[in-house]
Amino acid sequence: MHPRAMTRSLPMLPGPVTPPKPRILLPELPETLSEPMFYLSRLQRSVLLSTPGLEGFADDLPGWVPYRSVSAAFGHDVRAIGAASKDTGRPFVWAPELENARRDWYYIEHPLRIRGKVYNDIERYIASNGATASTVIEGIDAKLRASPEVVSLLMSTRDHPLVFVGEDDVMGIDHRTFCGQNVLGSVYASYREEFLRRLSGGAPSVWDEPVLKNE
């Protein structure tokens, strides 16, 4: 047999393997979620580029990404996300703009005017007056009044549960113990419910009561 008849063509070798890109961000939240989600604005781009595991999201901002991806990238126990989701009964959402203290994220804080005094942000107000329920409510109320963009973000969360998973077992759920009061999430959810009630009743804004029509 001729030597050439014995040769076989080799299969094409694959080219360089491109690392899979993280899941594309959701530009907005759907009515039903399959997993907890975390909001990232364009201001977070530098944070993502410097955080292994999140850099692939940097060019797609803004949007919502899986909360587990964010938690894992910062070295948190992602089992806390599952525990919190189990507690709420369905997937929840969160955004850095709703937090009471800026640690890892960038966002704009407007000065708060409360009882004749001006505070740089809600973190300083709570630090000056104590982390009581009434203080947190008053601080969030002032923050929402001063920040229409945060109101818009809050309303974009639909009716999904709001849960903050971090290292504060009062303001949120502690990722180390899987326990917490989630005060921030509860207060923001109450405001969202009230805002929706007002808007559905025909109020011109979330800060106005619906106008009663004469029969």
ABEGO torsion letter per residue (X at the ends): XBAAAABBBBBBBBBBBBBBBBBBBBABBBABBABBBBBBBAAAAAAAAABBGAAAAAAAOBEBBBAAAAAAAAGBBAAAAAAAAAAAGBBBBBBAAABABBAABBBBBBBBBBGGBBBABAAAAAAAAEBBAAAAAAAAAAAAAABAAAAAAAAAAEABBBBBBBABAAABBBAAAGBEAGAAAAAAAAAAAAAAAAAAAGBABAABBBBBBBX
